[in-house]
């Protein structure tokens, strides 16, 4: 679902920022 996709992207973004 769209929310699932956004959540996954957000998680990857957080890892990238760390």
N, C-alpha and C positions, 0 to 999 in steps of 0.2 A: 504493500500500500504506500501511498505518498508519505504519510507520517513516518512509516518505517524507514523509507528512503532518507528522509530529512534527518531522522534520528541517527542513522548510520553515518551520514555525511558529517553531522555535528560531532560524533564520536571521533571520526578520523581527523577532523579539523582540530579537535582538542589535543589529540596525540601529536599532530604536526606542530602545534604551537608549543608544546612542552619541550 
